[in-house]
Amino acid sequence: MGSSLKILRKYACLWPRNKKKIKLVIVNLQWTPKDSQATIKINGKCDLVMTELMKMLNISVMPYEKDNDYVYRNSIPLRSDEEHTCNRIRLEQLFQNEIDYEKINTTQPAWFGKGVRKR
């Protein structure tokens, strides 16, 4: 839901080994590499699709809790020597509300914005 599925392919725990028994449903605004493998593909916003699905199934939605988030619990945080490769706020900082906005440098381009040296 709401993912290009490009980064998540590295998390083997999300992809079952016996693919014949599992049906894949994709909800995303854009194309993903797994579209052809999906049983159902819905082009739409995840929040809207899930809200309508929960209404149809008459299921109340529980409030989000980070500690119960399977993907977050299994994510691998950046090492300190990798932090320069990212210009976004780390999730740990976001949830702790301890963001030092003075340290966030949004004026430096990422690798694709620096250009390529001509030979």
MODELLER restraints for C-alpha pairs under 7 A, 6 or more apart:
rsr = mdl.restraints
at = mdl.atoms
rsr.add(forms.Gaussian(group=physical.xy_distance, feature=features.Distance(at['CA:1:A'], at['CA:26:A']), mean=5.89, stdev=0.5))
rsr.add(forms.Gaussian(group=physical.xy_distance, feature=features.Distance(at['CA:1:A'], at['CA:27:A']), mean=4.75, stdev=0.5))
rsr.add(forms.Gaussian(group=physical.xy_distance, feature=features.Distance(at['CA:1:A'], at['CA:28:A']), mean=5.85, stdev=0.5))
rsr.add(forms.Gaussian(group=physical.xy_distance, feature=features.Distance(at['CA:1:A'], at['CA:46:A']), mean=6.21, stdev=0.5))
rsr.add(forms.Gaussian(group=physical.xy_distance, feature=features.Distance(at['CA:2:A'], at['CA:27:A']), mean=6.12, stdev=0.5))
rsr.add(forms.Gaussian(group=physical.xy_distance, feature=features.Distance(at['CA:2:A'], at['CA:28:A']), mean=4.64, stdev=0.5))
rsr.add(forms.Gaussian(group=physical.xy_distance, feature=features.Distance(at['CA:2:A'], at['CA:46:A']), mean=6.10, stdev=0.5))
rsr.add(forms.Gaussian(group=physical.xy_distance, feature=features.Distance(at['CA:3:A'], at['CA:28:A']), mean=6.57, stdev=0.5))
rsr.add(forms.Gaussian(group=physical.xy_distance, feature=features.Distance(at['CA:4:A'], at['CA:32:A']), mean=5.08, stdev=0.5))
rsr.add(forms.Gaussian(group=physical.xy_distance, feature=features.Distance(at['CA:5:A'], at['CA:32:A']), mean=6.40, stdev=0.5))
rsr.add(forms.Gaussian(group=physical.xy_distance, feature=features.Distance(at['CA:5:A'], at['CA:33:A']), mean=6.96, stdev=0.5))
rsr.add(forms.Gaussian(group=physical.xy_distance, feature=features.Distance(at['CA:23:A'], at['CA:38:A']), mean=6.94, stdev=0.5))
rsr.add(forms.Gaussian(group=physical.xy_distance, feature=features.Distance(at['CA:23:A'], at['CA:39:A']), mean=5.91, stdev=0.5))
rsr.add(forms.Gaussian(group=physical.xy_distance, feature=features.Distance(at['CA:24:A'], at['CA:37:A']), mean=6.98, stdev=0.5))
rsr.add(forms.Gaussian(group=physical.xy_distance, feature=features.Distance(at['CA:24:A'], at['CA:38:A']), mean=4.68, stdev=0.5))
rsr.add(forms.Gaussian(group=physical.xy_distance, feature=features.Distance(at['CA:24:A'], at['CA:39:A']), mean=5.52, stdev=0.5))
rsr.add(forms.Gaussian(group=physical.xy_distance, feature=features.Distance(at['CA:24:A'], at['CA:40:A']), mean=6.94, stdev=0.5))
rsr.add(forms.Gaussian(group=physical.xy_distance, feature=features.Distance(at['CA:25:A'], at['CA:38:A']), mean=5.43, stdev=0.5))
rsr.add(forms.Gaussian(group=physical.xy_distance, feature=features.Distance(at['CA:25:A'], at['CA:39:A']), mean=5.81, stdev=0.5))
rsr.add(forms.Gaussian(group=physical.xy_distance, feature=features.Distance(at['CA:25:A'], at['CA:40:A']), mean=4.79, stdev=0.5))
rsr.add(forms.Gaussian(group=physical.xy_distance, feature=features.Distance(at['CA:25:A'], at['CA:41:A']), mean=5.89, stdev=0.5))
rsr.add(forms.Gaussian(group=physical.xy_distance, feature=features.Distance(at['CA:26:A'], at['CA:38:A']), mean=6.46, stdev=0.5))
rsr.add(forms.Gaussian(group=physical.xy_distance, feature=features.Distance(at['CA:26:A'], at['CA:40:A']), mean=6.37, stdev=0.5))
rsr.add(forms.Gaussian(group=physical.xy_distance, feature=features.Distance(at['CA:26:A'], at['CA:41:A']), mean=4.81, stdev=0.5))
rsr.add(forms.Gaussian(group=physical.xy_distance, feature=features.Distance(at['CA:26:A'], at['CA:42:A']), mean=6.13, stdev=0.5))
rsr.add(forms.Gaussian(group=physical.xy_distance, feature=features.Distance(at['CA:27:A'], at['CA:41:A']), mean=6.07, stdev=0.5))
rsr.add(forms.Gaussian(group=physical.xy_distance, feature=features.Distance(at['CA:27:A'], at['CA:42:A']), mean=4.75, stdev=0.5))
rsr.add(forms.Gaussian(group=physical.xy_distance, feature=features.Distance(at['CA:27:A'], at['CA:43:A']), mean=5.93, stdev=0.5))
rsr.add(forms.Gaussian(group=physical.xy_distance, feature=features.Distance(at['CA:27:A'], at['CA:44:A']), mean=6.33, stdev=0.5))
rsr.add(forms.Gaussian(group=physical.xy_distance, feature=features.Distance(at['CA:27:A'], at['CA:46:A']), mean=6.16, stdev=0.5))
rsr.add(forms.Gaussian(group=physical.xy_distance, feature=features.Distance(at['CA:28:A'], at['CA:42:A']), mean=6.53, stdev=0.5))
rsr.add(forms.Gaussian(group=physical.xy_distance, feature=features.Distance(at['CA:28:A'], at['CA:43:A']), mean=5.26, stdev=0.5))
rsr.add(forms.Gaussian(group=physical.xy_distance, feature=features.Distance(at['CA:28:A'], at['CA:44:A']), mean=5.65, stdev=0.5))
rsr.add(forms.Gaussian(group=physical.xy_distance, feature=features.Distance(at['CA:28:A'], at['CA:45:A']), mean=6.44, stdev=0.5))
rsr.add(forms.Gaussian(group=physical.xy_distance, feature=features.Distance(at['CA:28:A'], at['CA:46:A']), mean=6.74, stdev=0.5))
rsr.add(forms.Gaussian(group=physical.xy_distance, feature=features.Distance(at['CA:29:A'], at['CA:43:A']), mean=4.95, stdev=0.5))
rsr.add(forms.Gaussian(group=physical.xy_distance, feature=features.Distance(at['CA:29:A'], at['CA:44:A']), mean=5.06, stdev=0.5))
rsr.add(forms.Gaussian(group=physical.xy_distance, feature=features.Distance(at['CA:29:A'], at['CA:45:A']), mean=6.25, stdev=0.5))
rsr.add(forms.Gaussian(group=physical.xy_distance, feature=features.Distance(at['CA:30:A'], at['CA:43:A']), mean=6.90, stdev=0.5))
rsr.add(forms.Gaussian(group=physical.xy_distance, feature=features.Distance(at['CA:35:A'], at['CA:41:A']), mean=6.72, stdev=0.5))
rsr.add(forms.Gaussian(group=physical.xy_distance, feature=features.Distance(at['CA:54:A'], at['CA:60:A']), mean=6.85, stdev=0.5))
rsr.add(forms.Gaussian(group=physical.xy_distance, feature=features.Distance(at['CA:67:A'], at['CA:73:A']), mean=6.98, stdev=0.5))
rsr.add(forms.Gaussian(group=physical.xy_distance, feature=features.Distance(at['CA:87:A'], at['CA:106:A']), mean=6.50, stdev=0.5))
rsr.add(forms.Gaussian(group=physical.xy_distance, feature=features.Distance(at['CA:93:A'], at['CA:99:A']), mean=5.63, stdev=0.5))
